[in-house]
Amino acid sequence: MSRPTAQPVDVVRRHAPPLTVDNAPPTRSKVTGALAALACAACCALPVLVAAGVLTGAGAALARNMLVAVAAVLGTAALGMWWLHRRRGARAAAAARGGCADGSCDC
């Protein structure tokens, strides 16, 4: 009597799910961006403060220059913190995959 031959087994390689990189801005970047928006809003409110007599024209000019500079610095800092957050996340994901030694670096 003949025996049935063993059927070939399909080998399917199971890979770990790809690691995701957190692209959302961190809380510190959100707070800094909100402060930059607040400085911008305060700059837009200066004409109302001059009309109400709270500020003089010279005080408003000085405050405008200062608020524009503060808003620019805070906005740049918020974007820089977000970039650093994304960069660190990408570096951690690459290290968890085994790094770039195998030539498949998606950094």
Secondary structure as UniProt FT lines:
FT   HELIX           27..44
FT   HELIX           46..52
FT   HELIX           57..96
FT   TURN            97..102
//
